Amino acid sequence: MSKMSEMAATIEELRNAATAINQAANWLAEQFSSNEPEPESAPADPVLTLEAVRAVLADKSRAGFTAQIRSLLQKHGAAKLSEIDPSHYADLLKEAEGLGNG
C-alpha cells in the first residue's frame, strides 16, 4: 500500500469515527432532553360563573345578610346579580365572603 492510500484510509477512518461520535452525542442529547421534567405552569384562576356567585350570595342571604348583599350589588352598580359584569364576580365574591367575619 502506498503512502497516499494509507493516508486516504486513515482519513476515511477518522471521518467514520467522527460520524459515530456525532451520532452518539445526538442520541445522548435526545435521551437526556426527553427525561427532563417539564416546568410546572401556574394554575389558571378558576372562572367564576353566575351560578357559583349566586350560590355563595344565597347562602349569605339565608344567614341573615340580605341587606348587606343588596348593598354590595348596588356598590357594583346593579340591582340584581345578573346585571353585574362577570369581570367583577371575584371582587363581589370576596366582599360577600367577608360578611359575618368581621
Biopython code that builds the backbone (N, CA, C, O; Angstrom):
import numpy as np
from Bio.PDB.StructureBuilder import StructureBuilder

atoms = [
    (1, "MET", "N", (0.835, -1.164, 0.000)),
    (1, "MET", "CA", (0.000, 0.000, 0.000)),
    (1, "MET", "C", (0.887, 1.236, 0.000)),
    (1, "MET", "O", (1.849, 1.331, 0.761)),
    (2, "SER", "N", (0.554, 2.153, -0.843)),
    (2, "SER", "CA", (1.362, 3.354, -0.937)),
    (2, "SER", "C", (1.011, 4.306, 0.198)),
    (2, "SER", "O", (-0.014, 4.155, 0.862)),
    (3, "LYS", "N", (1.862, 5.268, 0.402)),
    (3, "LYS", "CA", (1.643, 6.272, 1.457)),
    (3, "LYS", "C", (0.333, 7.013, 1.226)),
    (3, "LYS", "O", (-0.373, 7.304, 2.192)),
    (4, "MET", "N", (-0.017, 7.327, -0.018)),
    (4, "MET", "CA", (-1.252, 8.051, -0.323)),
    (4, "MET", "C", (-2.468, 7.183, -0.002)),
    (4, "MET", "O", (-3.472, 7.688, 0.499)),
    (5, "SER", "N", (-2.389, 5.918, -0.277)),
    (5, "SER", "CA", (-3.500, 5.003, 0.015)),
    (5, "SER", "C", (-3.691, 4.862, 1.511)),
    (5, "SER", "O", (-4.819, 4.834, 2.003)),
    (6, "GLU", "N", (-2.566, 4.772, 2.243)),
    (6, "GLU", "CA", (-2.650, 4.679, 3.701)),
    (6, "GLU", "C", (-3.255, 5.945, 4.284)),
    (6, "GLU", "O", (-4.084, 5.889, 5.192)),
    (7, "MET", "N", (-2.829, 7.100, 3.748)),
    (7, "MET", "CA", (-3.340, 8.380, 4.226)),
    (7, "MET", "C", (-4.842, 8.485, 3.939)),
    (7, "MET", "O", (-5.595, 8.947, 4.797)),
    (8, "ALA", "N", (-5.285, 8.072, 2.766)),
    (8, "ALA", "CA", (-6.702, 8.112, 2.407)),
    (8, "ALA", "C", (-7.508, 7.188, 3.321)),
    (8, "ALA", "O", (-8.613, 7.534, 3.740)),
    (9, "ALA", "N", (-6.960, 6.026, 3.626)),
    (9, "ALA", "CA", (-7.645, 5.077, 4.506)),
    (9, "ALA", "C", (-7.744, 5.647, 5.921)),
    (9, "ALA", "O", (-8.777, 5.505, 6.576)),
    (10, "THR", "N", (-6.681, 6.289, 6.393)),
    (10, "THR", "CA", (-6.680, 6.897, 7.732)),
    (10, "THR", "C", (-7.699, 8.030, 7.802)),
    (10, "THR", "O", (-8.432, 8.151, 8.784)),
    (11, "ILE", "N", (-7.744, 8.853, 6.766)),
    (11, "ILE", "CA", (-8.717, 9.966, 6.726)),
    (11, "ILE", "C", (-10.143, 9.410, 6.763)),
    (11, "ILE", "O", (-11.008, 9.934, 7.465)),
    (12, "GLU", "N", (-10.370, 8.350, 6.003)),
    (12, "GLU", "CA", (-11.700, 7.739, 5.973)),
    (12, "GLU", "C", (-12.072, 7.172, 7.343)),
    (12, "GLU", "O", (-13.219, 7.305, 7.769)),
    (13, "GLU", "N", (-11.140, 6.552, 8.028)),
    (13, "GLU", "CA", (-11.389, 6.032, 9.371)),
    (13, "GLU", "C", (-11.698, 7.160, 10.348)),
    (13, "GLU", "O", (-12.577, 7.017, 11.199)),
    (14, "LEU", "N", (-10.987, 8.281, 10.237)),
    (14, "LEU", "CA", (-11.241, 9.440, 11.106)),
    (14, "LEU", "C", (-12.647, 10.001, 10.866)),
    (14, "LEU", "O", (-13.367, 10.343, 11.804)),
    (15, "ARG", "N", (-13.014, 10.085, 9.592)),
    (15, "ARG", "CA", (-14.360, 10.584, 9.274)),
    (15, "ARG", "C", (-15.434, 9.645, 9.827)),
    (15, "ARG", "O", (-16.444, 10.102, 10.362)),
    (16, "ASN", "N", (-15.219, 8.355, 9.698)),
    (16, "ASN", "CA", (-16.178, 7.382, 10.235)),
    (16, "ASN", "C", (-16.278, 7.494, 11.761)),
    (16, "ASN", "O", (-17.364, 7.414, 12.335)),
    (17, "ALA", "N", (-15.123, 7.680, 12.401)),
    (17, "ALA", "CA", (-15.106, 7.823, 13.855)),
    (17, "ALA", "C", (-15.842, 9.108, 14.269)),
    (17, "ALA", "O", (-16.603, 9.114, 15.236)),
    (18, "ALA", "N", (-15.603, 10.194, 13.519)),
    (18, "ALA", "CA", (-16.273, 11.464, 13.818)),
    (18, "ALA", "C", (-17.784, 11.327, 13.655)),
    (18, "ALA", "O", (-18.541, 11.855, 14.470)),
    (19, "THR", "N", (-18.225, 10.636, 12.631)),
    (19, "THR", "CA", (-19.656, 10.421, 12.411)),
    (19, "THR", "C", (-20.252, 9.612, 13.558)),
    (19, "THR", "O", (-21.333, 9.935, 14.052)),
    (20, "ALA", "N", (-19.547, 8.556, 13.984)),
    (20, "ALA", "CA", (-20.033, 7.720, 15.079)),
    (20, "ALA", "C", (-20.126, 8.520, 16.375)),
    (20, "ALA", "O", (-21.091, 8.378, 17.127)),
    (21, "ILE", "N", (-19.128, 9.357, 16.636)),
    (21, "ILE", "CA", (-19.133, 10.187, 17.850)),
    (21, "ILE", "C", (-20.289, 11.182, 17.793)),
    (21, "ILE", "O", (-20.977, 11.395, 18.791)),
    (22, "ASN", "N", (-20.501, 11.785, 16.637)),
    (22, "ASN", "CA", (-21.589, 12.746, 16.478)),
    (22, "ASN", "C", (-22.946, 12.075, 16.681)),
    (22, "ASN", "O", (-23.824, 12.648, 17.328)),
    (23, "GLN", "N", (-23.127, 10.890, 16.147)),
    (23, "GLN", "CA", (-24.375, 10.156, 16.328)),
    (23, "GLN", "C", (-24.592, 9.798, 17.801)),
    (23, "GLN", "O", (-25.709, 9.880, 18.312)),
    (24, "ALA", "N", (-23.521, 9.404, 18.465)),
    (24, "ALA", "CA", (-23.627, 9.072, 19.891)),
    (24, "ALA", "C", (-23.998, 10.313, 20.703)),
    (24, "ALA", "O", (-24.824, 10.233, 21.613)),
    (25, "ALA", "N", (-23.400, 11.445, 20.382)),
    (25, "ALA", "CA", (-23.709, 12.691, 21.085)),
    (25, "ALA", "C", (-25.162, 13.096, 20.857)),
    (25, "ALA", "O", (-25.836, 13.525, 21.794)),
    (26, "ASN", "N", (-25.647, 12.966, 19.637)),
    (26, "ASN", "CA", (-27.039, 13.293, 19.338)),
    (26, "ASN", "C", (-27.995, 12.380, 20.107)),
    (26, "ASN", "O", (-28.998, 12.843, 20.651)),
    (27, "TRP", "N", (-27.684, 11.086, 20.151)),
    (27, "TRP", "CA", (-28.521, 10.135, 20.866)),
    (27, "TRP", "C", (-28.573, 10.480, 22.354)),
    (27, "TRP", "O", (-29.643, 10.470, 22.963)),
    (28, "LEU", "N", (-27.404, 10.787, 22.939)),
    (28, "LEU", "CA", (-27.362, 11.139, 24.363)),
    (28, "LEU", "C", (-28.162, 12.413, 24.631)),
    (28, "LEU", "O", (-28.893, 12.502, 25.618)),
    (29, "ALA", "N", (-28.018, 13.385, 23.750)),
    (29, "ALA", "CA", (-28.763, 14.633, 23.932)),
    (29, "ALA", "C", (-30.265, 14.378, 23.905)),
    (29, "ALA", "O", (-31.003, 14.961, 24.700)),
    (30, "GLU", "N", (-30.724, 13.525, 23.013)),
    (30, "GLU", "CA", (-32.147, 13.185, 22.945)),
    (30, "GLU", "C", (-32.611, 12.469, 24.205)),
    (30, "GLU", "O", (-33.701, 12.733, 24.712)),
    (31, "GLN", "N", (-31.779, 11.563, 24.706)),
    (31, "GLN", "CA", (-32.159, 10.805, 25.893)),
    (31, "GLN", "C", (-32.315, 11.710, 27.106)),
    (31, "GLN", "O", (-33.265, 11.568, 27.875)),
    (32, "PHE", "N", (-31.399, 12.624, 27.272)),
    (32, "PHE", "CA", (-31.450, 13.486, 28.448)),
    (32, "PHE", "C", (-32.489, 14.581, 28.314)),
    (32, "PHE", "O", (-33.095, 14.970, 29.312)),
    (33, "SER", "N", (-32.711, 15.084, 27.126)),
    (33, "SER", "CA", (-33.699, 16.150, 26.978)),
    (33, "SER", "C", (-35.115, 15.613, 27.131)),
    (33, "SER", "O", (-35.996, 16.347, 27.580)),
    (34, "SER", "N", (-35.361, 14.361, 26.774)),
    (34, "SER", "CA", (-36.711, 13.817, 26.901)),
    (34, "SER", "C", (-37.018, 13.398, 28.330)),
    (34, "SER", "O", (-38.186, 13.186, 28.658)),
    (35, "ASN", "N", (-36.025, 13.271, 29.184)),
    (35, "ASN", "CA", (-36.247, 12.852, 30.567)),
    (35, "ASN", "C", (-36.321, 14.020, 31.533)),
    (35, "ASN", "O", (-36.570, 13.824, 32.723)),
    (36, "GLU", "N", (-36.108, 15.237, 31.037)),
    (36, "GLU", "CA", (-36.168, 16.384, 31.929)),
    (36, "GLU", "C", (-37.620, 16.643, 32.299)),
    (36, "GLU", "O", (-38.499, 16.592, 31.439)),
    (37, "PRO", "N", (-37.875, 16.920, 33.566)),
    (37, "PRO", "CA", (-39.257, 17.215, 33.941)),
    (37, "PRO", "C", (-39.694, 18.534, 33.315)),
    (37, "PRO", "O", (-38.921, 19.488, 33.220)),
    (38, "GLU", "N", (-40.946, 18.560, 32.896)),
    (38, "GLU", "CA", (-41.476, 19.777, 32.305)),
    (38, "GLU", "C", (-41.709, 20.783, 33.415)),
    (38, "GLU", "O", (-42.156, 20.415, 34.502)),
    (39, "PRO", "N", (-41.411, 22.059, 33.154)),
    (39, "PRO", "CA", (-41.663, 23.066, 34.188)),
    (39, "PRO", "C", (-43.161, 23.167, 34.450)),
    (39, "PRO", "O", (-43.979, 23.104, 33.533)),
    (40, "GLU", "N", (-43.496, 23.325, 35.726)),
    (40, "GLU", "CA", (-44.898, 23.410, 36.088)),
    (40, "GLU", "C", (-45.439, 24.772, 35.698)),
    (40, "GLU", "O", (-44.828, 25.804, 35.978)),
    (41, "SER", "N", (-46.574, 24.762, 35.057)),
    (41, "SER", "CA", (-47.203, 26.028, 34.707)),
    (41, "SER", "C", (-48.064, 26.466, 35.883)),
    (41, "SER", "O", (-48.566, 25.649, 36.655)),
    (42, "ALA", "N", (-48.213, 27.752, 35.991)),
    (42, "ALA", "CA", (-49.020, 28.281, 37.074)),
    (42, "ALA", "C", (-50.472, 27.881, 36.849)),
    (42, "ALA", "O", (-50.983, 28.002, 35.736)),
    (43, "PRO", "N", (-51.123, 27.415, 37.873)),
    (43, "PRO", "CA", (-52.516, 27.035, 37.677)),
    (43, "PRO", "C", (-53.353, 28.257, 37.329)),
    (43, "PRO", "O", (-53.186, 29.331, 37.908)),
    (44, "ALA", "N", (-54.245, 28.075, 36.382)),
    (44, "ALA", "CA", (-55.104, 29.174, 35.966)),
    (44, "ALA", "C", (-56.151, 29.425, 37.044)),
    (44, "ALA", "O", (-56.635, 28.499, 37.695)),
    (45, "ASP", "N", (-56.485, 30.694, 37.215)),
    (45, "ASP", "CA", (-57.539, 31.030, 38.162)),
    (45, "ASP", "C", (-58.845, 30.437, 37.649)),
    (45, "ASP", "O", (-59.147, 30.528, 36.460)),
    (46, "PRO", "N", (-59.610, 29.836, 38.538)),
    (46, "PRO", "CA", (-60.880, 29.277, 38.083)),
    (46, "PRO", "C", (-61.814, 30.396, 37.624)),
    (46, "PRO", "O", (-61.840, 31.473, 38.219)),
    (47, "VAL", "N", (-62.565, 30.140, 36.583)),
    (47, "VAL", "CA", (-63.504, 31.122, 36.074)),
    (47, "VAL", "C", (-64.755, 31.062, 36.929)),
    (47, "VAL", "O", (-65.370, 30.007, 37.085)),
    (48, "LEU", "N", (-65.121, 32.205, 37.479)),
    (48, "LEU", "CA", (-66.313, 32.261, 38.316)),
    (48, "LEU", "C", (-67.541, 32.390, 37.425)),
    (48, "LEU", "O", (-67.572, 33.197, 36.496)),
    (49, "THR", "N", (-68.530, 31.596, 37.719)),
    (49, "THR", "CA", (-69.776, 31.651, 36.957)),
    (49, "THR", "C", (-70.840, 32.358, 37.766)),
    (49, "THR", "O", (-70.726, 32.503, 38.983)),
    (50, "LEU", "N", (-71.865, 32.790, 37.078)),
    (50, "LEU", "CA", (-73.008, 33.418, 37.729)),
    (50, "LEU", "C", (-73.591, 32.480, 38.784)),
    (50, "LEU", "O", (-73.951, 32.903, 39.883)),
    (51, "GLU", "N", (-73.677, 31.196, 38.426)),
    (51, "GLU", "CA", (-74.259, 30.225, 39.335)),
    (51, "GLU", "C", (-73.432, 30.052, 40.607)),
    (51, "GLU", "O", (-73.983, 29.912, 41.699)),
    (52, "ALA", "N", (-72.109, 30.063, 40.458)),
    (52, "ALA", "CA", (-71.239, 29.899, 41.625)),
    (52, "ALA", "C", (-71.358, 31.095, 42.561)),
    (52, "ALA", "O", (-71.422, 30.931, 43.780)),
    (53, "VAL", "N", (-71.386, 32.300, 41.992)),
    (53, "VAL", "CA", (-71.524, 33.510, 42.813)),
    (53, "VAL", "C", (-72.908, 33.535, 43.445)),
    (53, "VAL", "O", (-73.055, 33.875, 44.618)),
    (54, "ARG", "N", (-73.922, 33.173, 42.665)),
    (54, "ARG", "CA", (-75.290, 33.162, 43.184)),
    (54, "ARG", "C", (-75.409, 32.216, 44.376)),
    (54, "ARG", "O", (-76.104, 32.527, 45.343)),
    (55, "ALA", "N", (-74.748, 31.082, 44.319)),
    (55, "ALA", "CA", (-74.819, 30.116, 45.419)),
    (55, "ALA", "C", (-74.236, 30.709, 46.702)),
    (55, "ALA", "O", (-74.806, 30.544, 47.780)),
    (56, "VAL", "N", (-73.117, 31.388, 46.584)),
    (56, "VAL", "CA", (-72.495, 31.991, 47.771)),
    (56, "VAL", "C", (-73.386, 33.105, 48.320)),
    (56, "VAL", "O", (-73.600, 33.199, 49.529)),
    (57, "LEU", "N", (-73.904, 33.951, 47.418)),
    (57, "LEU", "CA", (-74.761, 35.055, 47.875)),
    (57, "LEU", "C", (-76.046, 34.521, 48.506)),
    (57, "LEU", "O", (-76.530, 35.093, 49.482)),
    (58, "ALA", "N", (-76.598, 33.451, 47.976)),
    (58, "ALA", "CA", (-77.809, 32.850, 48.557)),
    (58, "ALA", "C", (-77.526, 32.325, 49.955)),
    (58, "ALA", "O", (-78.344, 32.496, 50.858)),
    (59, "ASP", "N", (-76.377, 31.687, 50.143)),
    (59, "ASP", "CA", (-76.009, 31.191, 51.471)),
    (59, "ASP", "C", (-75.890, 32.348, 52.462)),
    (59, "ASP", "O", (-76.359, 32.260, 53.597)),
    (60, "LYS", "N", (-75.260, 33.426, 52.019)),
    (60, "LYS", "CA", (-75.105, 34.593, 52.906)),
    (60, "LYS", "C", (-76.457, 35.224, 53.203)),
    (60, "LYS", "O", (-76.706, 35.671, 54.323)),
    (61, "SER", "N", (-77.329, 35.261, 52.203)),
    (61, "SER", "CA", (-78.657, 35.821, 52.405)),
    (61, "SER", "C", (-79.447, 34.987, 53.405)),
    (61, "SER", "O", (-80.121, 35.538, 54.275)),
    (62, "ARG", "N", (-79.372, 33.667, 53.289)),
    (62, "ARG", "CA", (-80.055, 32.778, 54.245)),
    (62, "ARG", "C", (-79.469, 32.921, 55.651)),
    (62, "ARG", "O", (-80.142, 32.656, 56.647)),
    (63, "ALA", "N", (-78.212, 33.341, 55.712)),
    (63, "ALA", "CA", (-77.565, 33.505, 57.019)),
    (63, "ALA", "C", (-77.896, 34.861, 57.648)),
    (63, "ALA", "O", (-77.393, 35.197, 58.720)),
    (64, "GLY", "N", (-78.759, 35.645, 56.958)),
    (64, "GLY", "CA", (-79.202, 36.907, 57.547)),
    (64, "GLY", "C", (-78.512, 38.145, 56.996)),
    (64, "GLY", "O", (-78.626, 39.219, 57.586)),
    (65, "PHE", "N", (-77.812, 38.026, 55.899)),
    (65, "PHE", "CA", (-77.085, 39.171, 55.341)),
    (65, "PHE", "C", (-77.724, 39.709, 54.059)),
    (65, "PHE", "O", (-77.022, 40.225, 53.189)),
    (66, "THR", "N", (-79.053, 39.591, 53.937)),
    (66, "THR", "CA", (-79.731, 40.015, 52.717)),
    (66, "THR", "C", (-79.509, 41.497, 52.436)),
    (66, "THR", "O", (-79.224, 41.872, 51.298)),
    (67, "ALA", "N", (-79.633, 42.332, 53.442)),
    (67, "ALA", "CA", (-79.449, 43.773, 53.243)),
    (67, "ALA", "C", (-78.022, 44.090, 52.801)),
    (67, "ALA", "O", (-77.812, 44.945, 51.941)),
    (68, "GLN", "N", (-77.054, 43.411, 53.383)),
    (68, "GLN", "CA", (-75.660, 43.646, 53.005)),
    (68, "GLN", "C", (-75.388, 43.167, 51.568)),
    (68, "GLN", "O", (-74.606, 43.779, 50.840)),
    (69, "ILE", "N", (-76.034, 42.082, 51.177)),
    (69, "ILE", "CA", (-75.879, 41.576, 49.809)),
    (69, "ILE", "C", (-76.440, 42.610, 48.831)),
    (69, "ILE", "O", (-75.813, 42.910, 47.815)),
    (70, "ARG", "N", (-77.613, 43.150, 49.136)),
    (70, "ARG", "CA", (-78.194, 44.196, 48.276)),
    (70, "ARG", "C", (-77.251, 45.394, 48.182)),
    (70, "ARG", "O", (-77.060, 45.972, 47.112)),
    (71, "SER", "N", (-76.684, 45.742, 49.296)),
    (71, "SER", "CA", (-75.748, 46.870, 49.328)),
    (71, "SER", "C", (-74.518, 46.600, 48.456)),
    (71, "SER", "O", (-74.047, 47.488, 47.745)),
    (72, "LEU", "N", (-74.004, 45.374, 48.515)),
    (72, "LEU", "CA", (-72.855, 45.016, 47.678)),
    (72, "LEU", "C", (-73.211, 45.079, 46.190)),
    (72, "LEU", "O", (-72.423, 45.556, 45.374)),
    (73, "LEU", "N", (-74.407, 44.593, 45.849)),
    (73, "LEU", "CA", (-74.840, 44.649, 44.450)),
    (73, "LEU", "C", (-74.932, 46.106, 43.978)),
    (73, "LEU", "O", (-74.488, 46.438, 42.879)),
    (74, "GLN", "N", (-75.508, 46.964, 44.814)),
    (74, "GLN", "CA", (-75.619, 48.383, 44.460)),
    (74, "GLN", "C", (-74.240, 49.022, 44.341)),
    (74, "GLN", "O", (-74.010, 49.863, 43.473)),
    (75, "LYS", "N", (-73.332, 48.621, 45.213)),
    (75, "LYS", "CA", (-71.959, 49.136, 45.153)),
    (75, "LYS", "C", (-71.328, 48.828, 43.797)),
    (75, "LYS", "O", (-70.529, 49.608, 43.279)),
    (76, "HIS", "N", (-71.697, 47.686, 43.234)),
    (76, "HIS", "CA", (-71.168, 47.278, 41.932)),
    (76, "HIS", "C", (-72.073, 47.730, 40.785)),
    (76, "HIS", "O", (-71.916, 47.288, 39.647)),
    (77, "GLY", "N", (-73.022, 48.616, 41.098)),
    (77, "GLY", "CA", (-73.836, 49.227, 40.044)),
    (77, "GLY", "C", (-74.978, 48.389, 39.529)),
    (77, "GLY", "O", (-75.348, 48.510, 38.361)),
    (78, "ALA", "N", (-75.550, 47.539, 40.366)),
    (78, "ALA", "CA", (-76.633, 46.680, 39.890)),
    (78, "ALA", "C", (-77.673, 46.483, 40.978)),
    (78, "ALA", "O", (-77.380, 46.581, 42.169)),
    (79, "ALA", "N", (-78.894, 46.203, 40.542)),
    (79, "ALA", "CA", (-79.961, 45.893, 41.475)),
    (79, "ALA", "C", (-80.052, 44.392, 41.713)),
    (79, "ALA", "O", (-80.557, 43.947, 42.744)),
    (80, "LYS", "N", (-79.563, 43.621, 40.757)),
    (80, "LYS", "CA", (-79.585, 42.164, 40.908)),
    (80, "LYS", "C", (-78.302, 41.584, 40.319)),
    (80, "LYS", "O", (-77.622, 42.225, 39.517)),
    (81, "LEU", "N", (-77.988, 40.366, 40.732)),
    (81, "LEU", "CA", (-76.725, 39.730, 40.366)),
    (81, "LEU", "C", (-76.550, 39.599, 38.864)),
    (81, "LEU", "O", (-75.446, 39.793, 38.355)),
    (82, "SER", "N", (-77.606, 39.277, 38.150)),
    (82, "SER", "CA", (-77.483, 39.085, 36.695)),
    (82, "SER", "C", (-77.059, 40.349, 35.960)),
    (82, "SER", "O", (-76.651, 40.274, 34.801)),
    (83, "GLU", "N", (-77.147, 41.509, 36.610)),
    (83, "GLU", "CA", (-76.726, 42.773, 35.997)),
    (83, "GLU", "C", (-75.247, 43.075, 36.238)),
    (83, "GLU", "O", (-74.708, 44.024, 35.670)),
    (84, "ILE", "N", (-74.598, 42.282, 37.068)),
    (84, "ILE", "CA", (-73.180, 42.504, 37.395)),
    (84, "ILE", "C", (-72.316, 42.008, 36.246)),
    (84, "ILE", "O", (-72.559, 40.939, 35.687)),
    (85, "ASP", "N", (-71.320, 42.785, 35.906)),
    (85, "ASP", "CA", (-70.341, 42.376, 34.880)),
    (85, "ASP", "C", (-69.544, 41.192, 35.434)),
    (85, "ASP", "O", (-69.023, 41.274, 36.547)),
    (86, "PRO", "N", (-69.441, 40.098, 34.682)),
    (86, "PRO", "CA", (-68.694, 38.922, 35.173)),
    (86, "PRO", "C", (-67.254, 39.219, 35.584)),
    (86, "PRO", "O", (-66.681, 38.483, 36.387)),
    (87, "SER", "N", (-66.672, 40.264, 35.057)),
    (87, "SER", "CA", (-65.306, 40.595, 35.461)),
    (87, "SER", "C", (-65.244, 41.089, 36.906)),
    (87, "SER", "O", (-64.163, 41.186, 37.486)),
    (88, "HIS", "N", (-66.418, 41.403, 37.492)),
    (88, "HIS", "CA", (-66.463, 41.875, 38.886)),
    (88, "HIS", "C", (-66.853, 40.773, 39.857)),
    (88, "HIS", "O", (-66.917, 41.009, 41.064)),
    (89, "TYR", "N", (-67.116, 39.572, 39.352)),
    (89, "TYR", "CA", (-67.540, 38.468, 40.213)),
    (89, "TYR", "C", (-66.537, 38.189, 41.329)),
    (89, "TYR", "O", (-66.933, 37.973, 42.475)),
    (90, "ALA", "N", (-65.265, 38.190, 41.014)),
    (90, "ALA", "CA", (-64.253, 37.854, 42.029)),
    (90, "ALA", "C", (-64.276, 38.862, 43.173)),
    (90, "ALA", "O", (-64.220, 38.483, 44.343)),
    (91, "ASP", "N", (-64.358, 40.154, 42.830)),
    (91, "ASP", "CA", (-64.407, 41.184, 43.876)),
    (91, "ASP", "C", (-65.671, 41.059, 44.714)),
    (91, "ASP", "O", (-65.625, 41.133, 45.942)),
    (92, "LEU", "N", (-66.802, 40.869, 44.034)),
    (92, "LEU", "CA", (-68.072, 40.730, 44.737)),
    (92, "LEU", "C", (-68.044, 39.519, 45.669)),
    (92, "LEU", "O", (-68.486, 39.591, 46.815)),
    (93, "LEU", "N", (-67.527, 38.430, 45.167)),
    (93, "LEU", "CA", (-67.454, 37.212, 45.966)),
    (93, "LEU", "C", (-66.556, 37.405, 47.189)),
    (93, "LEU", "O", (-66.884, 36.960, 48.288)),
    (94, "LYS", "N", (-65.438, 38.064, 46.986)),
    (94, "LYS", "CA", (-64.514, 38.324, 48.104)),
    (94, "LYS", "C", (-65.195, 39.175, 49.179)),
    (94, "LYS", "O", (-65.078, 38.906, 50.374)),
    (95, "GLU", "N", (-65.906, 40.204, 48.723)),
    (95, "GLU", "CA", (-66.610, 41.059, 49.682)),
    (95, "GLU", "C", (-67.734, 40.304, 50.392)),
    (95, "GLU", "O", (-67.930, 40.468, 51.596)),
    (96, "ALA", "N", (-68.459, 39.490, 49.660)),
    (96, "ALA", "CA", (-69.553, 38.722, 50.248)),
    (96, "ALA", "C", (-69.031, 37.703, 51.249)),
    (96, "ALA", "O", (-69.639, 37.505, 52.302)),
    (97, "GLU", "N", (-67.934, 37.067, 50.943)),
    (97, "GLU", "CA", (-67.381, 36.082, 51.866)),
    (97, "GLU", "C", (-66.890, 36.719, 53.156)),
    (97, "GLU", "O", (-66.773, 36.039, 54.175)),
    (98, "GLY", "N", (-66.600, 38.015, 53.125)),
    (98, "GLY", "CA", (-66.186, 38.730, 54.322)),
    (98, "GLY", "C", (-67.351, 39.075, 55.253)),
    (98, "GLY", "O", (-67.132, 39.435, 56.410)),
    (99, "LEU", "N", (-68.576, 38.968, 54.759)),
    (99, "LEU", "CA", (-69.729, 39.270, 55.599)),
    (99, "LEU", "C", (-69.818, 38.274, 56.746)),
    (99, "LEU", "O", (-69.739, 37.062, 56.545)),
    (100, "GLY", "N", (-69.982, 38.803, 57.943)),
    (100, "GLY", "CA", (-70.099, 37.936, 59.100)),
    (100, "GLY", "C", (-68.771, 37.508, 59.692)),
    (100, "GLY", "O", (-68.736, 36.838, 60.724)),
    (101, "ASN", "N", (-67.680, 37.889, 59.046)),
    (101, "ASN", "CA", (-66.355, 37.501, 59.558)),
    (101, "ASN", "C", (-65.673, 38.661, 60.266)),
    (101, "ASN", "O", (-64.514, 38.544, 60.665)),
    (102, "GLY", "N", (-66.362, 39.764, 60.425)),
    (102, "GLY", "CA", (-65.666, 40.904, 60.993)),
    (102, "GLY", "C", (-66.418, 41.595, 61.977)),
    (102, "GLY", "O", (-65.941, 42.582, 62.537)),
]
sb = StructureBuilder()
sb.init_structure("model")
sb.init_model(0)
sb.init_chain("A")
sb.init_seg("    ")
for serial, (resi, resn, name, xyz) in enumerate(atoms, 1):
    if name == "N":
        sb.init_residue(resn, " ", resi, " ")
    sb.init_atom(name, np.array(xyz, "f"), 0.0, 1.0, " ", f" {name:<3s}", serial, name[0])
structure = sb.get_structure()
